[in-house]
Amino acid sequence: MNKIDVKVNSEIGELEAVIIHSPGPEVENMTPKSAERALYSDILNLSEASWEYDQFRKILDMHAATFEVKDLLSDILYNESVKSSLLAKICRNENAFCLDAEIIDLSNEELARQLIEGVELRRDSLTNFLSNEKYALQPLHNFFFTRDASSTINDFVMINKMANVVREREALIMEAIFNYHPKLKAQTFNPINEVDTDSKISTEGGDIQIAREDTLVIGNSIRTSTQGIDYILSKVKRENKIKNVIVQELPETPESFIHLDMTFTFLSQSEVMVYQPVILSSSRYKTIHIKIDNGKVSIGEAQNILDALKSINYEVEPIYCGGTTDQWVQEREQWHSGANFFALAPGKILGYGRNNYTLDEMNKHGYDILHAEDIIKGKVNFKNYDKYVITIDSSELSRGGGGCRCMTMPVRRKEVS
């Protein structure tokens, strides 16, 4: 395949290339005691999660060029200077002193595997012998949520400053991939590389959505700080393409609200999925509309995201996560990523099959509900449908705390009129 010019200027343009990470042993390399540190509220069963993820990956393969993080990482490790630099950054960042010298001679494939699945602690010193830790470098339990560590905004990639130390290695790996992989052509920027970085900056891709070429919608959550949004603002001002940044405050609890895409996602040119109690009800959670005009910024409050979009001639109809009649059902389905959909193209959506009330609501709005396994086995041809949701089995994946948007990092989409 020729080199891909990274470009994403909407959430819904037809998908051309995407980066994913199939969950591996790192998902199971935790105990109930370490799960909280790993940002999990439960422990996943790998065999079941892998079976479900296989449906997800096969559907993506039918729609776009799909790249695995581990393969991309292994490729760039053949460059010795990239390898040594990346290992030095990782080991310094995680206080794993001298570990890079111990693992640098591993094969590139094995090194890539260990950087994701964890590097076990050698019991060759008194300190290590007495340590309660199993790993010198912890497994990247969350990496199958590839959305968070980097964000494509038009024709550049923001390397996100992750809110939690246990995820910082993900961002370092993605930065190296975008900077050095021969198949990807991308300009990156990363707040940690700047001299005067505010320590309060944090950004994650689950909070960053590109509505259209000139408009971002960003969640101000427990993972993306106001300082992080100010950093994004300072960068897009220079590019002179982004004219509007719509900011939505999110609750700090429960954990299902960690990112904007757990409450709001784009489905088509005229439809969005919303978790009504947070996005549209009158509450203390503010919606802020930031306008940029020739580098000058003006900031004001909007009634909600939909009103802010309407004010810039982008009118959308909400479809409600969990339906419209029962708040308990809404809460249950939002908890299981019922608002977290991924657009393969306008009106062609990928999501979890367990959220029946949400899917019923989408069906009322003209979406045919197709099961991934039926498509994979050739029983159903998605090309015969104009507007659809492809559902994947998700009893195990949903317990990881994210949905189909969380598990994708698009690097190229087609333009949308």
JOURRA-V128086 format. One record per pair of residues at least 4 apart in sequence whose ideal C-beta (glycine too) atoms are under 6 Angstrom apart, sorted by the first residue. I is the first residue (numbers start at 0). J is the second residue. Records with the same first field share a line. If there is no record, write none. Layout:
# JOURRA-V128086
I: J  J
This chain:
# JOURRA-V128086
2: 182  184
3: 16  183  411
4: 184
5: 151  185  410
6: 154  411
7: 151  409  412
8: 153  212
9: 211  415
10: 208  265  342
11: 265  342  345  415
12: 412  413  415
13: 344  413
14: 62  63  343  412
15: 63  411
16: 63  64  410  411
17: 63  65  407  409
18: 66  145  408
19: 145
20: 68  142  143  145
21: 52
22: 26  48  52  143
23: 116
24: 28  116
25: 115  116  138  139  140
26: 43  45
27: 45
28: 117  138
29: 33  34  37  140
33: 37
34: 39  42
37: 140
41: 398
43: 48  395  398  399
44: 395
45: 49
47: 395
48: 395  396
51: 392  393  395  396
54: 371  391
55: 391
57: 375
58: 371  389
59: 65
60: 65
62: 343
66: 71
68: 72
69: 111
71: 176  180
72: 111  172
73: 107  108  111
75: 81  175  179  180
76: 82  107  110
77: 107
81: 179
85: 175
86: 99  103
87: 99
88: 171
89: 168  171
90: 95  98  99
92: 167
95: 135  136
98: 135
99: 103
105: 109  110
112: 116
113: 118
115: 139
116: 138
117: 134  137  138
118: 135  136
119: 134
120: 127  132  134  135
122: 127  128
139: 169
141: 166
142: 169
143: 406
144: 401  405
145: 408
146: 204  205  405  408
147: 203  204  205
148: 159  169  170  173
149: 156  158  173
150: 157  204  207
151: 156  410
152: 157  209
153: 240
155: 186
156: 177  185  187
158: 170  174  187  189
159: 170  202  203  204
160: 190  200  201  202
161: 166  167  170
162: 201  222
174: 187  189
175: 179
176: 180
177: 183  185  187
178: 187
188: 234
190: 196  200  230
191: 196
197: 226
199: 224  226
200: 226  227  230
201: 224  227
202: 223  227
203: 222  223
205: 258  260  405
206: 217  218  220  223  258  259
207: 217
208: 216
209: 215
210: 214  216
213: 241  242
214: 243
215: 241  244
216: 245
217: 228  246
218: 223  247  249  258  259
219: 225  246  248
220: 249  258
221: 251
222: 257
223: 227
235: 241
236: 291  294
242: 291
243: 290  311
244: 289
245: 288  304  307
246: 287
247: 259  286  304
248: 284  285
249: 256
250: 256
255: 261  333  334
256: 261
259: 263
260: 264  339  404
261: 339
262: 274  277  278  338
263: 273  278
264: 272  340  404
265: 271
266: 270  272  348
267: 345  346
268: 345
269: 315  316
270: 316  318
271: 315  317
272: 318  320  338  340
273: 278  317
274: 278  320  333  338
275: 279  319
276: 280
279: 303
286: 301  303  304
287: 300
288: 299  301  307
289: 298
290: 297
291: 296
301: 306  307
302: 306
308: 313  315
309: 314
318: 360  361  364
319: 323  360
320: 332  333  337  338  357
321: 328  329  332  337  356  357
322: 356  360
328: 356
332: 337  354  356  357
333: 337  338
335: 353  397
336: 351  397  402
337: 354  357
339: 402  404
340: 348  350
341: 349  403  404  407
342: 348
343: 347  349
346: 386
347: 387
348: 388
349: 389  403
350: 388  403
351: 393  397  402
352: 390  392
353: 393
358: 368
361: 366  388
362: 366  368
365: 386
366: 386  387  388
367: 384  387
368: 388
369: 379  381  387  389
370: 390
371: 389  391
373: 378  379
374: 379  381
393: 397
401: 405
